[in-house]
Amino acid sequence: WQTAGAPSKESWAFTALGVLGNDDTARKLTPLIRAWPGESQHKRATVGLDILAAIGSDIALMQLNGIAQKLKFKALQE
């Protein structure tokens, strides 16, 4: 999805990661979530946070907690 330019009409592929994703998905997604707000992609970062929460594994939740503690974009910390 991302390599195809992240088309919004195909965003289902991104959100499906919440159901299909695992710990590796969470580890790969986290740096992207951290970078997206700086690239004016706040909505994408917010969806990424929802995906981590939906994955729900210990690793995904630790990644989510780390983002909440360290991310400089206050809107995403909430």
N, C-alpha and C positions, 0 to 999 in steps of 0.2 A: 504494500500500500504506500509506504513512504517513498520507496524508490520509483514509484509511478507518479510522484509529484503530490501525493496525499490528496487526491481528489475528494471533495466533500461528498459527492454522490456515492462514493465507495467507502464512506467512513465506517460502514458496518464491519469491514475487515479489521479495522483498528479496535472498535469496541468489542469485537468477538474475542479479543485477547483476554478479556476479563473472565470469560468462560473457559477458553481453551489454553490460556497461558499457565505457566508454571514458574518455578523459582528462577530459571534461566531468563524467562521473559521479563520478570521483575528486575533482574540485574541489568539487562540490556535497555530496558525502558527508562530506568531512573536517570541516567545522564542526559537522556533526551528531554525528560520532563524538566530537569534543571536548566537546560539551555533554551528551551522554547520561549519562555517569557522575554528573554533578551532579543529574540528574533521576531517579536510582536506576534507570537503564537500563544497568547494566554489561554484561549479557549481549548486549544489542543493540549496544553499542559494540564488544564483542569480535567479534561477527559482522561488523560493519562493517570492522574491521581485516582479517579474513579475506577480505572482499570486495576491499579494496584490494590485498591480496597476490595474489588470483586475477586481478584485472585485469592486474597485472604490467607495465604500461607504465612508462616512465621517470617520468612525472608521478605515477602512482599510487604508485610506490615512493618518490618524493621526499616525497609527502604522508605516507606511512607513517613515513618517517624523521623528518619534522618532528613528528609526533605523539609518537613515541618519545622525542624529545629534550625536548619542552616540556610534555607533559601532566603534570599534578600527581597523577594517580591512578596510583600505582606498579603496581598490578596490570595495567594496560593497557600499561605501558611494556615489560613482558616479553613 
